[in-house]
Amino acid sequence: MKFSVIVAAHNEGPQIASALKRLRQISKTSPAEIIVVDGGSDDDTVSAAREWCDQVLVLDEPNRGAQWHAGAQKATGDLLFFLRADVHPPGNWQQALEHFWLVTPVEKVAAAVFRVDYGGGFSLRSLSAWSNARVRAGLASADHGLCTTPEIYQAVGGYPPFAELEDFEFSRRLSARGRIALLPERVHAAARRLRSQGPFRYALRRIWKETRYQLGATPESLFTPQ
């Protein structure tokens, strides 16, 4: 199987080269292309990423839904793996995903994600447990790393061009087709934005935004730049 890893980035200049280098180093077992889609960064994200990826696409502004969709349109792999630039997949990510898709009847599942680990401390561990529990209800956040097939991606309409709640809407689209599986391996998500907001405040704001969206608010009105 060939993987297309689609990385959405915005102002990740200080760390994106090391993150992509690690991704290259652990991506050995199957062919993999890495596509970075930048959302109008005003630092050196684009130049730092070029050495370690196969393609860099540049959009005018941060919009993770549009970024991931643009990358998916350029992807040539048998599986699409969507990542935030600050999320680090497990060392055996290829083996885990390849095994899952080989043994799971495709008609029963829409996507697979990894468990998320935000780090130590009671509040971050609690947030990790909350986020992982939500996957079982069909809601996978952008921090989990999501893998699906190009056929399923196209069938459900892909990521919507939302700068906010693109993962919430895409999860709903996927869940209408089949299950989102939660794999036991863990991704490590950078917790800097969570520490700045406070993990519990972050979770409450997330629920508030999802509720407002379901009541008719536009994603643009809910967007908070990070």
Summary of the structure (lengths in Angstrom):
residues: 226
radius of gyration: 16.3
end to end distance: 34.4
largest distance: 45.2
contacts: 752
relative contact order: 0.16
helix: 46%
strand: 23%
